[in-house]
Amino acid sequence: MSTTTVTPPALPDADRRTRRDVLPWVSLAGRVLLAGVLAYAASSKLFDPLATVRAVRAYKLLPEGLAVPFAHALPWVELALAGLLLAGVAVRLVGWLTAGLLTAFVIGMSAAWARGLKIDCGCFGGGGPTEHPQYLRDVLRDAAFVLVAVTVALLPRSRFAVDPSVPPEEPSEDAHRSARRERQARALQAVRRRHAQERLVRFRWLAVAVLAVATVVGLVAGAAGTPSPRTTPLGSNRSGGILVGSATAVHRIVLYEDPQCPVCKTFEESSGAVLTQAIDRGLVQVEYRMRSFLGPESVRAVAALGAAADDGRFEELREQLFLHQPREQTGGYTIDDLLSLGQAAGLTSSAFQEKVRSQRYATWARTTDDRASRDGNIGTPEV
């Protein structure tokens, strides 16, 4: 006669203890992941604050008076959230705040997508207009991070967190404990819970204070770091534009361009000769407002154009830049490239070479780009 061994089902208390052991590690993993993402995003923005301002403006959701402060404060708030998550301070509150911030990003990207804007999300630096937006990828990625943040916020305990662990209210497992000892144990447990809750409240206020300080630091740093050009090229007006053509021309055209922009090169190839003829005949005056949002190579090129304007050869160098435009993000428009193109444009003076080497007009290039962004230009070329 054979016997069958039946395994009894796991006890509910055992299941509860298992979850109690595993879930804090899940919370820790979520905290570390979110802290890493936020720290990387913050560091990418801190080193190029103007790009962050440009990225926020490109969404067209906030007025200028709010877009600039938000852009300046954002990377510092992200850095503060990363530190609080990593340390485990006010985990539940910080988890909800992180989820809220990431949800705002998802809403912003979805709104830009729905309105047909062609912009880069700027989540990890950069941002602004692009010919190849990746909305689906960016929305799904940030939505996944929102779920991680909500998970962290919902879990009551987390490993390696400075938050105090609040003891759960559980009945005694000692059936032989006297009623008096049971009352004493419950009273002690209540005191421990109250003290832990009081410490949690203090940690929540600490987290709020850290985020408030981070916001103030971001606003102050942004205001102090806003570049102000000490020198501007000859012929540059208050908008940063370079005027080409007769002031008595019948028409005036404002043209936004970036020397590194491939579409601008196409525009120059198709319309440059016609525009030059109109300028030569005195029909139009063109105000070139040069953008430099496609990287440091754009800044170098625009700064060189400023130096060329001093020598009266802005148009000649601009033509050479588009004629020999390098591919994006390949390190093109080096100083040697610009000096060589300058020679081809007839710019051989030692003054021009010194200005290009020292990048005398780099700050002017950045402030001109920021002004164009502030004026509402979100892509090039724009006429």
Disulfide bonds with the S-S distance in Angstrom:
none
